[in-house]
Amino acid sequence: MKVDKLVKMANQIGAFFASEPDRVASLEGVAGHLGRFWEPRMRRELLQWVDEQDGRGLTPLVLEAIRAHRARLTPATDAPRLT
């Protein structure tokens, strides 16, 4: 998936949670949504974008949420398949 689309989608999620008056809850909301509904591949690409491009294009809320909850957004390595 193109990273510009991922950035746009992440920012849309951030816009939804931006109205939350509790900053901690809004950061949790963004990270929780990304963790629950985004495929590992999508999260890997977004985290790579944050690392390589310093999250260029992401809103401050989304970037802060990713940085604050990076460990839980990082996909586990794929387990070996049993054949």
C-alpha positions in Angstrom: 0.0 0.0 0.0 1.3 3.5 -0.8 2.5 5.3 2.3 0.6 8.5 1.3 -2.6 6.6 1.6 -1.6 5.2 5.0 -0.7 8.7 6.2 -4.1 10.0 5.0 -6.0 7.2 6.7 -4.0 7.6 10.0 -4.8 11.3 9.9 -8.5 10.6 9.4 -8.4 8.4 12.5 -6.6 11.1 14.4 -9.2 13.7 13.3 -11.9 11.5 14.9 -10.1 11.2 18.2 -9.0 14.8 18.2 -12.3 15.9 19.7 -11.6 13.8 22.8 -10.9 16.4 25.6 -8.6 14.0 27.4 -5.2 13.9 25.5 -4.2 10.5 27.0 -7.5 9.0 25.9 -7.2 10.5 22.4 -3.7 9.0 22.0 -4.9 5.7 23.2 -7.8 5.9 20.8 -5.6 6.4 17.8 -3.1 3.7 18.8 -5.9 1.3 19.8 -7.6 1.7 16.4 -4.4 1.2 14.5 -3.5 -1.8 16.6 -7.0 -3.5 16.2 -7.9 -2.7 12.7 -4.8 -2.2 10.7 -3.0 -5.3 9.2 0.6 -5.9 10.4 1.9 -4.9 7.0 0.2 -1.5 7.1 1.5 -0.9 10.6 5.1 -1.9 9.5 4.9 0.5 6.6 3.7 3.4 8.8 6.3 2.8 11.5 9.0 2.7 8.8 7.7 6.0 7.5 8.0 7.5 11.0 11.6 6.2 11.2 12.7 7.2 7.8 10.8 10.4 7.2 10.1 11.5 10.8 6.4 10.9 10.1 6.2 13.7 7.5 2.6 14.4 6.8 1.2 12.9 10.0 -0.7 15.2 12.3 0.9 15.9 15.7 -1.7 13.8 17.4 -1.1 10.8 15.3 2.6 11.1 15.4 2.5 11.4 19.2 0.2 8.4 19.5 2.5 6.3 17.3 5.6 7.3 19.3 3.9 6.8 22.7 2.5 3.4 21.8 5.1 2.1 19.4 5.8 -1.1 21.2 2.2 -2.3 20.9 1.9 -1.1 17.3 5.0 -3.1 16.2 3.8 -6.4 14.7 5.3 -9.5 16.1 7.4 -11.5 13.7 5.5 -14.0 11.7 5.5 -17.3 13.4 6.9 -20.2 11.4 4.2 -22.2 9.6 3.7 -25.8 10.6 3.5 -28.1 7.6 
